[in-house]
Amino acid sequence: MKIHTLVVTALLAAASSSAFATGPLSDKASDIDRIVQGHGKPGDTATAKSDNNISFEVLPNGLVRRTDAKYGIVTILDPKADAAVRRSR
């Protein structure tokens, strides 16, 4: 179970690393893209279309809470810090 979670987390990190915003976001971007890339407002929520157990919520401090209800996993993401790290590379 822990290995499965680790693999899924690694795959999500690898897939999303190049998708973070460094500028304006497309009008066609999904709600999850907006939230994860730091364009969401506190209280915004979205549920993954591919897995209804996974939801994203923008917290009042700007961080994003990703919840996987099936496995009971909660991950806190900081979109602004992630974008800053990518810009410095």
C-alpha positions as CSV (number, residue, x, y, z in Angstrom):
1,M,0.0,0.0,0.0
2,K,2.8,2.4,0.9
3,I,4.7,1.6,-2.3
4,H,1.5,2.1,-4.4
5,T,1.0,5.5,-2.7
6,L,4.7,6.4,-3.3
7,V,4.5,5.4,-7.0
8,V,1.3,7.4,-7.6
9,T,2.7,10.5,-5.8
10,A,5.9,10.2,-7.9
11,L,4.0,9.9,-11.1
12,L,1.8,12.9,-10.3
13,A,4.8,15.0,-9.4
14,A,6.6,14.1,-12.6
15,A,3.5,14.7,-14.8
16,S,2.6,18.0,-13.2
17,S,6.1,19.5,-12.9
18,S,6.0,21.0,-16.4
19,A,2.4,22.0,-16.1
20,F,2.7,24.8,-13.5
21,A,1.9,28.3,-14.6
22,T,4.6,30.9,-15.1
23,G,2.2,33.3,-16.8
24,P,-1.5,33.7,-17.9
25,L,-3.6,30.6,-17.9
26,S,-5.6,29.4,-20.9
27,D,-9.3,29.9,-21.0
28,K,-9.6,26.2,-21.7
29,A,-7.8,25.2,-18.5
30,S,-9.8,22.9,-16.2
31,D,-10.7,23.8,-12.6
32,I,-8.0,21.5,-11.3
33,D,-5.4,23.1,-13.5
34,R,-6.4,26.5,-12.2
35,I,-6.2,25.4,-8.5
36,V,-3.0,23.5,-8.8
37,Q,-1.2,26.2,-10.8
38,G,-2.1,28.9,-8.2
39,H,-4.9,30.6,-10.0
40,G,-7.6,29.5,-7.6
41,K,-9.3,31.6,-4.9
42,P,-9.7,30.4,-1.3
43,G,-12.6,28.1,-1.1
44,D,-12.4,26.9,-4.7
45,T,-12.8,23.1,-5.0
46,A,-12.6,20.6,-7.8
47,T,-12.9,16.8,-8.2
48,A,-10.8,14.8,-10.6
49,K,-12.9,13.5,-13.5
50,S,-10.8,10.4,-13.7
51,D,-11.2,9.5,-10.0
52,N,-14.1,10.9,-8.0
53,N,-12.2,10.1,-4.8
54,I,-9.6,12.8,-5.5
55,S,-10.5,16.4,-4.7
56,F,-8.6,19.7,-4.5
57,E,-9.4,22.7,-2.4
58,V,-7.7,26.1,-2.1
59,L,-7.1,26.9,1.6
60,P,-7.4,30.5,3.0
61,N,-3.6,30.8,3.1
62,G,-3.3,29.9,-0.7
63,L,-2.1,26.4,-0.2
64,V,-3.9,23.6,-2.0
65,R,-5.2,20.5,-0.1
66,R,-5.4,17.4,-2.3
67,T,-7.5,14.6,-0.7
68,D,-7.7,11.0,-1.8
69,A,-10.7,9.7,0.1
70,K,-10.2,6.1,-1.1
71,Y,-6.8,5.8,0.5
72,G,-7.2,8.5,3.2
73,I,-4.3,10.5,1.9
74,V,-4.1,14.3,2.3
75,T,-1.4,16.2,0.6
76,I,-0.7,20.0,0.9
77,L,0.7,21.7,-2.1
78,D,2.2,25.2,-2.4
79,P,1.7,26.3,-6.0
80,K,3.6,29.6,-5.6
81,A,6.7,28.0,-4.1
82,D,6.7,25.3,-6.8
83,A,6.5,28.0,-9.5
84,A,9.3,30.0,-7.9
85,V,11.6,26.9,-7.8
86,R,10.9,26.2,-11.5
87,R,11.7,29.8,-12.4
88,S,15.0,29.7,-10.6
89,R,16.2,26.7,-12.6
